[in-house]
């Protein structure tokens, strides 16, 4: 992953023996995006939400949906990200 061999990173991390926790899901989603495998990236990004419904995750999901041509789904996640940002700003 660090040497930008995204195909190898995905191959290693998708192995069933690798526990799919936050850092692994993040590397899988980022590697998939780099390789323009947006459907796979979306799968991992949606799994990342179980660790927290953050603005950053929602923005990434929205951008991935947009890359897949799904503007309606992208809008839903962009709107969610903006709402989370507003709520965060109101709490500071």
C-alpha positions in Angstrom: 0.0 0.0 0.0 2.7 2.5 0.9 4.6 1.9 -2.3 1.3 2.4 -4.3 0.9 -1.2 -5.3 -2.8 -1.0 -4.9 -3.6 -4.2 -6.7 -1.3 -6.2 -4.4 -2.8 -4.4 -1.4 -6.3 -5.4 -2.3 -5.2 -8.9 -3.1 -3.6 -9.3 0.3 -6.3 -7.5 2.3 -9.3 -9.2 0.7 -8.0 -12.6 2.0 -10.6 -14.2 4.3 -8.1 -14.5 7.1 -7.6 -10.7 7.3 -10.0 -9.2 9.8 -12.0 -6.4 8.1 -11.5 -3.6 10.7 -11.4 0.1 10.2 -7.8 0.4 9.0 -8.1 -2.5 6.6 -11.4 -1.2 5.2 -9.9 2.2 4.7 -6.9 0.8 2.8 -9.2 -1.4 0.7 -11.5 1.6 -0.1 -8.6 3.9 -0.9 -6.8 1.3 -3.0 -10.1 0.5 -4.9 -10.6 4.3 -5.6 -7.0 4.6 -6.9 -7.7 1.7 -9.3 -11.1 3.2 -10.3 -12.9 0.1 -8.9 -15.7 2.3 -7.6 -18.2 -0.5 -6.8 -15.7 -2.2 -4.6 -14.7 1.1 -3.0 -18.3 1.8 -2.2 -18.7 -1.6 -0.6 -15.8 -0.8 1.8 -16.9 2.8 2.5 -20.3 1.7 3.5 -18.8 -0.9 5.9 -16.6 1.9 7.3 -19.8 3.7 8.5 -20.2 1.1 11.2 -17.2 2.8 12.9 -18.9 6.2 12.9 -21.2 8.2 10.7 -18.7 11.0 9.9 -18.7 13.8 7.4 -15.5 12.5 5.8 -17.0 9.0 5.2 -20.2 10.5 3.8 -18.3 12.8 1.5 -16.2 9.8 0.2 -19.4 7.8 -0.3 -21.0 10.7 -2.2 -17.9 11.1 -4.4 -17.9 7.4 -5.2 -21.6 7.4 -6.1 -20.9 10.4 -8.3 -18.1 8.5 -10.0 -20.5 5.7 -10.6 -23.0 8.1 -12.2 -25.6 7.9 -9.4 -26.3 11.6 -8.7 -29.3 10.9 -6.4 -27.3 8.7 -4.0 -24.4 11.2 -4.2 -26.7 14.0 -3.2 -28.1 12.0 -0.2 -24.6 11.5 1.2 -23.4 15.0 0.4 -26.4 16.4 2.3 -25.7 14.1 5.2 -22.0 15.2 5.3 -23.1 18.9 5.3 -25.5 18.2 8.1 -22.8 16.5 10.2 -20.5 19.4 9.6 -23.1 21.9 10.7 -23.8 19.9 13.8 -20.1 19.6 14.6 -19.6 23.4 14.1 -22.6 24.1 16.4 -21.0 21.9 19.2 -17.7 23.8 19.2 
